[in-house]
Amino acid sequence: MIASNPVEERPDDQLPVAIIAPVTKEPAHTFTRSFILLSLKRAFRLHIQTDEVLPNEHAHLRRQATHIQNPEHQAYLAWRRSVLLLVAILFVPLTVSRFFETFDGPDVPHLGRAFLMFPAFAEAAFCIVAFDQLKNWAQWKRQRRILFWAWAIYFTAPFFVWLYPFRSAYDQSVNGAINAIQTAGIPLKVTHSQLHLALGLAFGVKALLQLGPKVISLMPGLIRASIVSKLQFPGTTAPGWLMMLAAPMYALFAYIIVILPYQITASWQFLVGNGGILLAQIFIGVSGRRLTVPLSTQESYDRIHKTWLAYIGILVVSAGFMVYGLFDFIRELHLGYIHVVTSVLAFAANVLLDTLVGADAIVAAMAYFRRRSVPDPAHDQLLRDAETKLDVFTA
């Protein structure tokens, strides 16, 4: 006779404890009824809490990622899930706003309009990919590759679009207008080349408004990704060096991008905002220098916490001045306010997205170089020689 399974004979309320989802702390239970609120809490904080992994997320990880047993690694995957959810949600109004933006302003010939709409289609495509990949949040290797290629297409699409000389799309209409004016005997004080120059400047400003948020958000996204990676793997040193490199590059990009709207408006808000961004990089650069050594999780958190709070505070104040100056910039150029809405949405979405993609890239790169670090006596000797020369030079 085959012995009966004792588990199957138990009532539902007497199931073995081993198959019941682990219990987390009370804050996590509260947010199970509103996962978006929990995602907001997770995504905008850099120190990932292990007790915020929900019971259903633990159960999903046991089914889909049995090798992920470390609570900090589970929290990292849950954090990625929350960030991806917010990015997907932000991309919905961003995509709609981008489509409206392509029809805002003066009429554009059909070919030029098609090029202008390409970034909106790229954002819509990434939005679909982001929502689709939410189901694969526990499969890190597979999901990070898909998100990286989707991000690469989305990020580079506008740069290729603006390689098209939009002023050339107006050649026929400009020539027709000039001929009509000359035929009517009306004196024309503007030459064909001057009209082309004005059109080129107008589209150059539009390109700045579209590409600026992407470029500026790339560096803070990389800085946040470095901090997340350092807190996840505190014994590594690469994230600290990346922070030191990204901070001055961020300040330089921000300065270059802000120069054009400042020269057009002469608004002191741009100067204050840009000065705040430069000052913030000092704080984050100092923090990066202190993270270039192996640390414990608590040591990493202590070294980051105070500097990061000051960094965020300065950036928030600076962003307020920047947005105020941007409104002046829009008024001076008689552009629609849809450009401001799109720029703000694009910056917020890109910072979160770049943080997610950047953290994945840093972790993958560290794993790649770790696997390739085969002991080599000749290489070790060269390293010792270089260290000896460095000690002598800096003595």
N, C-alpha and C positions, 0 to 999 in steps of 0.2 A: 504494500500500500504506500502510496506516495504521501509524504508528510505534508500537511497543509501549511501554508505560509502564515505565520503568526501576525505579520503586519497587515495582511489583507483582512484578517478576521477582526481587527480592532475597529471600534467606531471612529468616526471622523474626528471627534474631539480628543481621541487618545492616540494620535499618530506619534511616532517616535520623534523625540526632540531633535534628532540629527537632521531631519529634512525640513525643519521650520527655519525660515529666514532669520538671520541674526538680528538681534535688537540693537538699535542705535540710540543715541541720546535724544532727549525730548525735542530740541530744535529741528532735528532731521525729520521726526514724525510730523511736526507742524507743517513743514514745507512739502510733504508728500501730497497735500491737497492743492498745492499751487506750485508746480515745478518751475514755472517761469520766475517766480520770486526767489526761489532757491538758486536758480541759474544766475540771476542778477547778483546775488550774494557771492556765489562761487567765482563768476567770471571776472569781477572787478577787484577781487582780492588775490594777492600773489601767494600767500601762505595757504596752501591747500590743506584743509582739515580732513583727517581720516574718518572722523565721526559723522561727517556729512554724507557719506555714501549710504544711500537709501536701501532698505531691505530688498526691494525688487531689483535694485542694481547689483547687490551682492548675488542674488539668485541668478541674474542674467550672466554675470561674470563666471559663475560656477559652470554654467552651460556652454558659454561661448569662448571663454579664455581660462581654461583650467590651470594654465601655467602661471597666471598672475595671482600669487598668494600674498605678496607683500601689501600691507594696508596702504602704504604711501603710493604704491603703483596703482592700486585700485582707485585711490582718491584722484590720482592724475588723470586716469581715464574718465572718471566721472566729471572732473573739471573740464576736460576737452569736450565732453558731451554738452555741458552747459554753455560753453563758449560757442560751439557750433550752432546750438539752438538760437542764441541771441544774434549771431551773424546772419543766420537764415531769416529770422524775423526782420532784422534791420534792412536786409536786401529787398524786401517786398516794397516798402515805401520808396527806397532808393531807386529801384528799377522804374517804378511809376513816375517818380519825379524826373528821372533822366529822360524818359520818353517825352514828357511835357517840355523839358528843357530844349530838346531838339527842334521844337516848333515855336520856341519863344524868340522874339526878335524879328529882324527883317526876313523877307522871303529869300530862300536859298534855292538855286537850281536843283533839279531832281538828282543829278549825280552827287552834288555836294550834300544834299539831304540824306542820301543813302549812306554816305560815309559818316555823317554825324550820328546816325541811328545805330551804327555798328557797336559802340560801347554799351548802349542800352541793351542790345541783344546779348552781349557778352555778360552783363550783369544779370539778366534774366536767366541765362543758361547756368551761371554759377549758383544762383538762388535755387534752381531746381536740383542741382547736384547736392547742395548743402542739405536740403530737406530729405533727399533720397538717402544720403549717407548717415543720417541720424540713427538709422537702424543698425549700422555697422560700428557703433562707437566702441564696442569691446574688441573689435578686430583691428588693432592699431596698425600693423604693417600694411594691410590691404587699404585701409581707409586713408592713411597718411599719403600714400602714393596717388590715390585718386584725387584727394584734395589738393595736393601739390600741383598736379598738372592742370586741374581746373583753375586754381589760383593763378598759375603762370599765364594761362590763356587770358583770363580776366584782367590781370595786371598789365600785360603787354598790349592788349587790343587797342586802347586809346593812343598809345605811342605810335603804332603803325598808322592809325587813322590820320593823325596830324602830319604825316609825311606827304599827304596829298595837298598840293597848293590850292587852297580854296579860292583864292582871288582869281585863279584861272577859270573857275566855273562861271565867272561874271563877264568873261571877255566879250561874248556876243551881246549881252544886254548893255554893257558899258559903251561898246562901239556904236550900237544902235542909238543910244541916248545922245552921244556926242554928235553923231551925224544929224540927228533930228534937230538938235539945238543950232548947229551950224547952218542947216538948211533954212531954219526960221529966221536967220540973221541976228540971233541973240548973241552978244559978246560972251565968250566963255573964258573965265579967268583961271580955270582949273584944267590942267593937262591930263592926258590919259595916264601917264606914269604916276601922277599925284593921286588920281583916283585909285589906281592899283595899290599904291602905298597905304592909303587909308583903309582899304579893304583888308590888306595883309595885317595891319596893326590891329584891326577889330577882331579878326580871327585869331591872331596871336594872343590877345587878351582872353578870348574864350578858351583857348587851349590851356592857358595858365590856370584858369578857374577849374578846369577839369583835371589837369595833371597835377596841379599843386597839392591837393589833399592826398593823392596817392604817394607822392614823393615825401611829403612831410610826415605822413603817418607811418612810413616804412621804418624810420629810425626809432621812434618810441615803441613801435611794435617789436623791433629787434631787442631793445633794452628790456622790455617786459618779458620777452621770451628768454633772455639770458638769466634774468632773476628767477623765473619759474624753474628753469633747468638747474640753476645752482641750488635752489631749495629742494629740488627733487633728488639731485645727486651732489650733495654738498662737498664730497671729497674731490670733485673735479675742479680744474682751474680755468678751463677754456671760457666759461660764461663770463668770468670777471674781465678777461682780456677783451672779449667782444664788447662789453659795456664801455670799456675805456676807449675803444676805437669808434663805437657808434655815437657816443656823446658829442665829440667835436664835429663829426660829419653832419650830425643832425643840426647843430648850431649853424654850420656853413650853408646847408641847404635852405634852412628857414630864412637866413639873411638874404640869400640870392633871390628867393621867391617873393619876399616881402618888398624888395627894392622897387619893383615896377609899380605896384599899387600905391606905395608911398610917394613916388615921384609924380604920379598922376594927381593924387589928392592932397599931398603935403599934410596929411593927417598925423598929429602927434600920437594918436592911439597906436598906429603901427610901430612907431619908435619904442613906445613903452612895452608893447607886447613882444616885440623882437628882443628888447633888452631883457625882459623876463625869461624868455626862452634861453638866451645865452647864459643867464645866471643859473637857471635850473641845471644846465649841463655841468656846471662846476660841482654841484652837489652829487649828481649821479656819477660823474667821473671819479670823484673821491671814493664813493661807495664801490665802484668797480675795482679800483686799486686795492681795496681791502678784501676783495673776494678772489684775488689771484693766487690764493693759497688753499690747501685742503682744510676744510672746516667740518664741524659737526652741524647737524640741522639747526640746533638752537643757536650756535655761534653765527651761522649764516643769517638766520632770522634777526638776531640782535644787531648785526652790523648793517643790515639792509633797512630795518624798520624806520628808524628816525630819519635817515637820509631820504628814504622813499616818500615819507609823509611830507617833508619839506619840498621835495621835487614836485609832487602832485599838486600841493598848494600853490606853488609859484606858477605851474603850468595852467591851472584853472584860472587864476587871476589874469595871466597873460592871454589866454584864449578869449576871455571876456573883452579885453581891449581890442584883440584882433577882429572879433566879430563886429564890434562897434565900428571899427575902421573899415571893415568890409562893406557895411551898409553905405558908408560915404562913397566908397569906391563904386558900388553898384549905381548909386544916384548920379555920380559924375558921368558915367558911361551910358546912363539911361538903359541899363539892363534890367530884366525882370527879377523880382525877388525870388523866383524859383531857383535861380542860380545859387543864392545864399543857402536855401533849404537843402539843395542837392549837395553843396560843398560840405555843410555841417554833417549831414547824414553819411556822406562818403568818408569823411575823416573818422567818425566814430566807428563805422563798420570796418574800415580798413585797419584801424589800430587793433581791434579785437581779432580780425582775421590774420593780420601779420603776426600777432602774438602766438596764435595757434599754429600757423604754418612754420613760424620761426622756431618755436619750441620743439616741434617735431623734427625739423631739420638739424637743430643742434644735437638732440639726442641721437638721431641716426648717424650724424657725422662722428660723434664720440664713440659710438659702437663700431663704426667702420674702421676708424684708426686704431681702436683697441684690438680688433681682430688682426690687423696688419702689423702690429708691433711685435714682430718676431725678434728674439735676441740676436744681435749681430756684434761680434767682438770688434770688428773694424769700425762699425758705427759708434760703439761705446767709446772707443779710443779717440775718435774724432771729437765726440762730445766732451770728453775730459780735457782734450787739448784746447778746445774753444773756451771752456770754463776757466782753465789756467790763464789763458791770454786775457780773458775778461777781468780776472782778479788782479793781474799785473797792471792792466791799463787803468783800472779804477782805483788803484791803491793810493 
